[in-house]
Amino acid sequence: MTDQDPASGHETIPRHVKWFIRAFLAAFIVCGLAGIEAWPLTGFRLFSHLRHERAVGWERTAVEPGGSEQAITFAGLPDGYRSFVLLVTSFPSKPKDERDAMCRTWVEGLRRLDRHAVAMRIYRLDQSLVPRSGGRPASRPRRILMVTCSDQGASAMGGT
């Protein structure tokens, strides 16, 4: 089937427009099926997941020899260090030897970023998302020390 004007015999839709539409629709379908969130090619996860009144986040800090702390991110490290969020949620339920090994690995990554750090502290950030003020949660997150990681492993397990 061709899109031709019966009176003149010329195509009404240019061929390059048809190819663009086909490519766009194919990309849209692939993104939807694969869950890729690249607007406007989105899987619409934003609207299809249940939202809760509370949110849990995580914060890592480097502990300097004097005890001061500085927030850190492992974004500049190899991929193996970037799975922190996936691992930290199950961290408290792991056996002690696994927790110690995970802590030693994280401290090794921390040392690649900050050679002077003596430990890493992991905080759980617990925040109520309602009420809201100006489009943001009205309250600040509650910061709970979960664990202190050092060369010896995990210590000071806290929080729930």
C-alpha positions as CSV (number, residue, x, y, z in Angstrom):
1,M,0.0,0.0,0.0
2,T,1.4,3.4,-1.0
3,D,0.4,6.8,0.2
4,Q,-0.2,8.4,-3.2
5,D,-2.6,11.2,-4.2
6,P,-5.0,9.5,-6.6
7,A,-5.3,12.6,-8.8
8,S,-1.6,13.4,-9.3
9,G,0.1,10.0,-8.5
10,H,2.6,11.7,-6.1
11,E,3.4,10.4,-2.6
12,T,1.6,12.5,0.1
13,I,4.0,11.5,2.9
14,P,7.7,11.8,2.2
15,R,9.7,8.6,2.5
16,H,12.1,10.0,5.1
17,V,9.2,10.9,7.4
18,K,7.9,7.3,7.2
19,W,11.3,6.0,8.2
20,F,11.6,8.4,11.0
21,I,8.2,7.4,12.4
22,R,9.0,3.7,12.1
23,A,12.3,4.2,13.9
24,F,10.7,6.3,16.6
25,L,7.9,3.7,17.2
26,A,10.5,0.9,17.3
27,A,12.6,2.8,19.9
28,F,9.4,3.6,21.9
29,I,8.5,-0.1,22.0
30,V,12.0,-1.2,22.9
31,C,12.3,1.4,25.7
32,G,8.8,0.4,27.1
33,L,9.6,-3.3,27.1
34,A,13.2,-2.9,28.5
35,G,12.1,-0.3,31.1
36,I,14.5,2.4,29.8
37,E,13.6,5.8,31.1
38,A,14.9,8.1,28.4
39,W,12.2,10.7,27.9
40,P,10.1,10.7,25.7
41,L,11.0,7.1,25.1
42,T,9.9,5.9,28.5
43,G,8.6,2.8,30.2
44,F,6.3,5.0,32.3
45,R,7.7,3.6,35.5
46,L,7.1,6.9,37.2
47,F,3.4,6.4,37.0
48,S,3.1,2.6,37.3
49,H,4.8,2.1,40.7
50,L,3.2,2.4,44.1
51,R,4.3,5.4,46.1
52,H,4.7,5.3,49.9
53,E,4.6,8.0,52.6
54,R,8.1,7.2,53.7
55,A,11.4,7.0,51.7
56,V,14.6,5.3,52.7
57,G,18.0,6.4,51.4
58,W,21.6,5.8,52.2
59,E,24.6,8.1,52.8
60,R,28.2,7.1,53.0
61,T,30.8,9.3,54.7
62,A,34.6,9.1,54.9
63,V,35.9,9.4,58.4
64,E,39.2,11.4,58.6
65,P,41.9,10.7,61.3
66,G,40.5,13.6,63.4
67,G,37.0,12.2,63.3
68,S,35.5,14.6,60.8
69,E,33.2,13.2,58.2
70,Q,32.7,14.0,54.5
71,A,30.0,12.6,52.2
72,I,31.4,10.4,49.4
73,T,30.2,8.8,46.2
74,F,31.8,5.9,44.4
75,A,30.8,7.2,41.0
76,G,34.4,7.6,39.9
77,L,35.3,4.0,40.8
78,P,35.0,0.9,38.7
79,D,31.6,-0.7,38.3
80,G,32.1,-3.3,41.1
81,Y,31.9,-0.5,43.7
82,R,28.8,1.1,42.4
83,S,26.4,-1.6,43.5
84,F,26.3,-0.1,47.0
85,V,22.6,0.7,47.1
86,L,21.7,-2.9,46.0
87,L,23.9,-4.4,48.7
88,V,23.4,-2.1,51.6
89,T,19.6,-2.9,51.9
90,S,20.4,-6.5,52.8
91,F,23.6,-5.8,54.7
92,P,22.1,-6.1,58.3
93,S,20.8,-9.6,57.5
94,K,24.1,-11.0,56.2
95,P,26.3,-13.2,58.4
96,K,29.1,-11.3,60.2
97,D,31.9,-12.7,58.0
98,E,30.0,-11.4,54.8
99,R,29.4,-8.0,56.4
100,D,33.1,-7.8,57.3
101,A,34.2,-8.7,53.8
102,M,31.7,-6.1,52.3
103,C,33.0,-3.4,54.6
104,R,36.7,-4.2,53.8
105,T,35.8,-3.9,50.1
106,W,34.0,-0.6,50.5
107,V,36.9,0.8,52.6
108,E,39.3,-0.3,49.8
109,G,37.2,1.7,47.3
110,L,37.1,4.6,49.7
111,R,40.9,4.6,49.9
112,R,41.1,5.0,46.2
113,L,39.1,8.2,46.6
114,D,40.6,9.5,49.9
115,R,44.0,8.0,51.0
116,H,43.7,9.6,54.4
117,A,40.3,8.2,55.4
118,V,40.4,5.8,58.4
119,A,36.9,4.4,58.1
120,M,33.5,4.8,56.3
121,R,30.2,5.3,58.1
122,I,26.9,4.2,56.5
123,Y,23.8,6.1,57.5
124,R,20.2,5.2,56.8
125,L,18.2,8.3,55.8
126,D,14.5,7.8,56.8
127,Q,12.2,10.5,55.5
128,S,8.5,11.2,55.6
129,L,7.4,12.5,52.2
130,V,4.2,14.1,53.5
131,P,3.3,16.8,54.3
132,R,5.0,18.7,51.5
133,S,6.1,22.3,51.3
134,G,7.0,23.9,48.0
135,G,6.9,20.6,46.1
136,R,9.4,19.0,48.6
137,P,9.0,17.0,51.8
138,A,8.4,19.5,54.7
139,S,10.7,17.5,57.1
140,R,14.4,16.7,56.8
141,P,15.4,13.0,56.7
142,R,16.3,11.3,60.0
143,R,19.9,10.1,59.8
144,I,20.6,6.8,61.6
145,L,24.1,5.3,61.9
146,M,23.9,1.8,60.5
147,V,27.5,0.7,60.5
148,T,31.1,1.8,60.7
149,C,33.4,0.1,58.2
150,S,37.1,-0.1,58.7
151,D,40.0,-2.4,57.7
152,Q,38.9,-4.8,60.5
153,G,35.4,-5.1,59.0
154,A,32.0,-3.9,60.3
155,S,31.3,-2.5,63.7
156,A,28.7,-0.4,65.5
157,M,25.7,-2.0,63.8
158,G,22.7,0.1,64.6
159,G,19.4,1.1,63.3
160,T,16.5,-1.1,62.2
